[in-house]
Amino acid sequence: MNAFIGQSSGRLLVDLGAIARNWSGLDRISANCLTGAVVKANGYGCGMLPVSLALSRAGAQFFFVATLDEGLALRAALPDIHIFVLNGLYPGTAKLHAEQRLMPMLGSLSMLDEWLALSVKMGDALPAGLHFDTGMNRTGFRLQDATIVRNKMNNSGYRPQVIISHLCCADVPGHEKNGTQRALFQSLLAQFPDIPASLANSAGTLGGRENHFQMVRPGIALYGGRAIQGRPNPMSHVVTLEMPILQIRDARAGETVGYGATVTLNRDSRLAVVGMGYADGYLRSLSSSNGRPGGHVAIGGRIVPILGRVSMDSIVVDITELGAAVPEPGELVEIFGPHIPIDDVADWAGTISYEILTSLGGRYRTIYRDESGQTYEG
């Protein structure tokens, strides 16, 4: 049997109602503080603007993006929300941030100097945040810079909106690094009294109230991803990706499948070629060989394995066990969704759901389901 059909369109289904429910659930967990929403990287691949509009309707007022461009796009869509730019202040952009009411997370003395100079020039304490590194060695002021930062602020009469840091190991709540970072953060806050503080991402929010301070800023949990290792994921499912079958074919025992001939069939098999590859964000690490299992997909709710290497535009799956329930070319296969949790895909690939979501390509339609259950194409 060798039926072929040209590639039809796959689809990415994003449940905005589930995102809103996830935010509301996290807001209940962090009941004694503010709950922000991280929408950087195009809303973790789900569409920053539709996601942000749904979150705003759910009650979110504080949003976190990574870049100035993201902040500008979000401001155009939501003129009244509070927007923090996590990457801080790129040199020479202070005025644009201020004009668009974007609050950069200042994390170096040069950023602070540029922001304070503009504040003095405009005669206004322009709102921004301070980012301190408590052990990540990524971005942010060093702790030993605290006295210099405080003196510069005192001399100018400046007061930031928030002070943040970032936990390295929040996804492992018992890790000793969490306690060390909390202690360092609390000692830092003693030098900046009465300024709101934020330490917790999704894992920090779910990991314990000791991480919450005055604001939490969940990201991956909003999109249904697992935030804490080794615990059941309490978040609602958000994203389903379905891609089309290109061809159904029969193969004989002893034949090989895919590049590198990494799989040799040990039985006569029925195969389905699916129009999904690493050009679409399906990671090559989901490949399989005779010595190593790879990823799985679902057809008609039944789980079937990938055979061989993930190619640029396609994968091959073994549908022999489906028996007489042979799918047709053009039928959509669940890459992840209700039967294939995105965290399982991440585990098979040796990565995290963040990478799976933000690696998605664009060779499919994106369909949104809003809070009322209505669908529309993005």
C-alpha positions as a printed Julia matrix, in Angstrom:
378×3 Matrix{Float64}:
   0.0    0.0    0.0
   1.5    3.33  -1.03
  -1.04   6.18  -0.82
   0.3    9.72  -0.99
  -1.22  13.11  -0.51
   0.38  16.55  -0.59
   0.92  18.15   2.8
  -2.2   19.73   4.23
  -1.98  22.29   6.97
  -1.31  21.33  10.55
  -2.67  23.33  13.43
  -1.61  24.63  16.8
  -4.56  24.91  19.2
  -4.11  27.37  22.1
  -6.7   27.36  24.87
  -6.75  30.95  26.17
  -9.37  30.01  28.74
  -6.96  27.47  30.21
  -4.21  30.11  30.36
  -6.59  32.43  32.22
  -7.54  29.61  34.62
  -3.87  28.83  35.23
  -3.17  32.47  36.07
  -6.18  32.63  38.41
  -5.04  29.44  40.15
  -1.55  30.84  40.67
  -3.08  34.09  41.89
  -4.95  32.14  44.57
  -1.72  30.39  45.61
   0.02  33.77  45.93
  -2.97  35.35  47.65
  -0.95  37.7   49.83
   1.03  39.26  47.0
   0.69  40.43  43.4
   0.71  37.92  40.55
   2.43  39.0   37.36
   2.61  37.17  34.04
   5.68  36.42  31.92
   4.79  36.68  28.22
   8.25  36.93  26.64
   9.33  34.83  23.63
   5.99  35.41  21.92
   4.09  34.16  24.95
   6.27  31.03  25.13
   5.38  30.29  21.52
   1.62  30.69  22.08
   1.23  34.25  20.78
   2.09  37.13  23.09
  -0.81  39.4   22.19
  -3.73  36.92  22.38
  -2.25  35.46  25.57
  -1.77  38.88  27.16
  -5.26  40.03  26.28
  -6.69  36.9   27.92
  -4.52  37.38  31.0
  -5.56  41.01  31.27
  -9.22  39.98  31.15
  -8.48  37.47  33.92
  -7.11  40.27  36.11
  -3.37  40.38  35.43
  -1.92  43.89  35.57
   1.85  43.29  35.69
   3.52  41.79  32.61
   7.13  40.77  31.99
   8.77  40.74  28.55
  12.4   40.2   27.61
  13.08  42.91  25.03
  12.18  46.46  24.14
  10.51  45.3   20.91
   8.28  42.94  22.87
   7.41  45.76  25.24
   6.5   48.12  22.41
   4.2   45.54  20.8
   2.53  44.76  24.1
   2.06  48.43  24.97
   0.31  49.06  21.64
  -2.18  46.29  22.43
  -2.68  47.02  26.14
  -2.2   50.71  26.96
  -3.05  50.5   30.66
  -1.02  47.56  31.98
   2.36  47.68  33.76
   5.21  46.28  31.63
   8.67  45.29  32.89
  11.51  44.61  30.44
  13.65  41.83  31.92
  16.72  42.3   29.7
  17.16  45.78  31.08
  18.15  48.93  29.27
  19.98  48.7   25.95
  22.29  51.75  25.69
  20.57  54.83  24.31
  17.0   53.55  24.69
  16.03  55.15  28.0
  13.9   57.85  26.41
  11.93  55.35  24.3
  11.27  53.19  27.36
  10.05  56.23  29.27
   7.84  57.5   26.43
   6.15  54.11  26.13
   5.91  53.63  29.92
   8.09  50.53  29.81
  10.0   49.73  33.0
  13.45  48.27  32.36
  15.01  45.99  34.95
  18.19  47.93  35.59
  21.02  45.5   36.24
  24.27  47.43  35.8
  25.68  50.76  36.9
  25.69  52.04  33.32
  21.97  51.24  32.99
  21.25  52.94  36.29
  23.26  56.03  35.33
  21.43  56.41  32.0
  18.04  56.03  33.68
  18.82  58.45  36.51
  20.19  61.02  34.05
  16.95  60.91  32.07
  14.89  61.13  35.26
  16.79  64.25  36.3
  16.44  65.77  32.83
  12.69  65.14  32.79
  12.22  66.14  36.42
  10.45  62.88  37.17
  11.4   59.66  39.0
  10.75  57.43  35.99
   9.54  53.97  37.09
  11.89  51.02  36.63
  13.08  47.98  38.55
  16.4   46.85  39.97
  17.74  43.38  39.19
  20.32  41.84  41.55
  22.19  38.59  40.96
  22.06  36.3   44.01
  23.83  33.31  42.47
  22.79  32.88  38.84
  25.79  34.72  37.33
  23.66  35.84  34.44
  22.34  39.42  34.5
  21.89  41.84  37.36
  23.92  43.94  39.77
  26.46  42.11  41.88
  25.55  42.14  45.56
  28.66  44.2   46.31
  27.21  46.93  44.09
  24.32  47.47  46.51
  25.95  50.33  48.42
  26.84  52.18  45.23
  23.33  51.68  43.86
  21.75  52.87  47.1
  23.94  55.98  47.23
  23.16  56.89  43.62
  19.47  56.51  44.33
  19.62  58.51  47.54
  21.57  61.33  45.89
  18.97  61.61  43.14
  15.89  60.97  45.26
  15.05  57.99  43.04
  12.89  55.07  44.18
  12.46  51.92  42.04
   9.16  50.1   41.62
  10.51  46.66  42.47
  13.71  44.74  43.24
  14.04  41.29  41.7
  16.35  38.32  41.65
  16.04  34.86  40.11
  16.26  31.42  41.72
  18.66  28.97  40.05
  17.12  25.76  41.36
  13.47  26.52  42.11
  12.39  23.45  40.12
  14.0   21.36  42.88
  12.41  22.88  46.01
  14.71  21.04  48.43
  17.91  22.25  46.78
  20.18  24.06  49.25
  20.82  26.83  46.71
  17.25  28.07  47.17
  17.76  28.77  50.85
  21.11  30.43  50.17
  19.6   32.73  47.55
  16.61  33.64  49.72
  18.95  34.6   52.55
  21.08  36.74  50.25
  17.98  38.38  48.79
  16.56  39.16  52.23
  19.85  40.69  53.35
  19.84  42.81  50.19
  16.29  44.02  50.84
  17.37  45.29  54.25
  19.43  47.9   52.37
  16.4   48.98  50.33
  13.57  49.16  52.87
   9.95  49.45  51.8
  10.62  48.62  48.13
   8.51  45.7   46.78
  10.46  42.54  46.0
  10.05  39.63  43.57
  11.98  36.36  43.53
   9.6   33.61  42.36
   9.09  32.29  38.85
   6.57  29.46  38.26
   8.55  26.92  40.28
   9.21  29.42  43.04
   5.52  30.3   43.19
   4.47  26.66  43.47
   7.42  25.75  45.69
   6.43  27.67  48.81
   5.24  30.96  50.25
   8.74  31.74  51.49
   9.59  32.58  47.86
   6.66  34.93  47.23
   7.64  38.29  48.76
   5.45  41.06  47.25
   5.13  39.79  43.68
   5.44  36.47  41.84
   6.08  36.25  38.11
   5.02  32.87  36.69
   5.83  31.87  33.14
   5.8   28.22  32.06
   2.98  27.26  34.46
   0.66  29.69  32.65
   1.14  27.65  29.48
   0.5   24.29  31.13
   4.12  23.21  31.49
   5.56  21.38  34.49
   7.43  23.77  36.77
   8.69  21.43  39.51
  10.51  18.17  38.91
   9.1   15.04  40.47
   5.67  16.45  41.26
   2.35  16.04  39.44
   1.68  19.04  37.22
  -1.37  20.88  38.63
  -1.83  23.23  35.68
  -4.52  23.0   33.01
  -3.53  21.72  29.57
  -3.13  24.66  27.15
  -1.48  23.73  23.85
  -2.17  21.0   21.27
  -0.14  20.59  18.09
  -1.52  18.42  15.28
   0.27  17.71  11.99
  -0.85  15.79   8.9
  -0.02  12.31   7.7
   1.68  12.53   4.29
   1.83   8.88   3.38
   0.98   5.38   4.61
   3.4    2.65   3.54
   4.2   -0.99   4.23
   7.77  -2.09   4.96
   9.37  -5.51   5.39
  11.4   -6.98   8.23
  15.09  -6.24   7.74
  14.51  -2.92   5.98
  15.77   0.3    7.56
  14.02   3.59   8.31
  15.31   7.14   7.86
  18.68   8.85   7.67
  21.6    6.89   9.0
  19.59   3.64   8.91
  19.41   3.83  12.7
  16.35   1.55  12.86
  16.19  -1.88  11.26
  12.7   -3.34  11.31
  12.37  -6.64  13.14
   8.94  -7.39  11.65
   6.8   -6.5    8.67
   5.47  -3.08   9.58
   3.0   -0.43   8.59
   4.41   3.1    8.73
   2.96   6.59   8.63
   5.03   9.52   7.4
   4.02  12.71   9.27
   4.69  16.24   8.04
   6.56  17.39  11.14
  10.3   17.86  11.48
  12.99  19.91  13.1
  12.17  22.84  10.79
   8.86  22.95  12.69
  10.58  22.82  16.08
  10.32  19.06  16.61
  13.75  18.44  18.07
  16.13  15.99  16.41
  16.85  14.54  19.85
  13.4   12.9   19.62
  14.86  10.47  17.07
  15.02   6.75  17.83
  17.33   3.86  17.0
  17.28   0.13  17.67
  19.17   0.81  20.87
  17.32   3.93  22.0
  13.61   4.83  22.13
  12.61   8.27  20.92
   9.44  10.32  20.9
   5.84   9.25  20.46
   2.73  10.72  18.87
  -0.97   9.9   19.15
  -3.27   8.81  16.34
  -6.92   8.51  17.22
  -5.94   8.7   20.87
  -3.53   5.74  20.63
   0.17   6.23  21.32
   2.64   5.14  18.63
   6.44   5.43  18.51
   8.73   7.37  16.18
  11.03   5.2   14.1
  14.45   6.52  13.06
  15.72  10.04  12.85
  13.66  13.21  12.86
  14.15  14.84   9.47
  13.79  18.5    8.53
  10.22  18.09   7.28
   9.02  14.69   8.45
   9.0   11.89  10.97
   8.08   8.22  10.53
   5.88   6.48  13.1
   5.06   2.81  13.54
   1.31   2.23  13.2
   1.47  -1.57  12.98
  -0.26  -1.98  16.34
  -3.26   0.02  15.14
  -4.33  -3.04  13.18
  -7.33  -2.38  11.01
  -7.67   1.19  12.29
  -5.42   2.5    9.53
  -5.38   6.32   9.32
  -5.72   8.11   6.02
  -3.23  10.5    4.41
  -4.22  14.01   5.47
  -5.42  12.86   8.9
  -3.99  14.94  11.74
  -1.63  13.38  14.27
  -1.28  14.71  17.82
   2.33  15.77  18.33
   1.53  16.94  21.84
  -1.75  17.62  23.55
  -4.25  15.78  25.75
  -2.8   12.32  24.99
   0.86  13.39  24.67
   1.69  15.87  27.47
   4.24  18.44  26.41
   6.35  17.53  29.43
   6.58  13.94  28.13
   7.85  15.26  24.79
  10.43  17.31  26.68
  11.5   14.29  28.73
  11.91  12.12  25.62
  14.0   14.9   24.05
  16.14  15.38  27.15
  15.05  18.98  27.59
  12.29  21.07  29.17
   8.86  22.16  27.95
  10.11  25.76  27.66
  12.34  24.74  24.75
   9.63  22.67  23.06
   7.17  25.58  23.08
   9.57  28.34  22.12
  11.11  26.25  19.3
   7.84  25.86  17.41
   8.01  26.88  13.77
   5.23  28.42  11.74
   4.15  25.88   9.11
   0.69  25.44  10.54
  -2.37  27.46  11.44
  -2.73  28.79  14.97
  -6.26  28.52  16.34
  -7.28  30.13  19.61
 -10.12  29.08  21.88
 -11.22  31.98  24.07
 -12.7   31.93  27.56
 -16.22  31.45  26.2
 -15.21  28.47  24.06
 -15.31  30.36  20.78
 -12.49  29.66  18.32
 -10.73  31.95  15.86
  -7.62  31.75  13.73
  -4.6   33.78  14.76
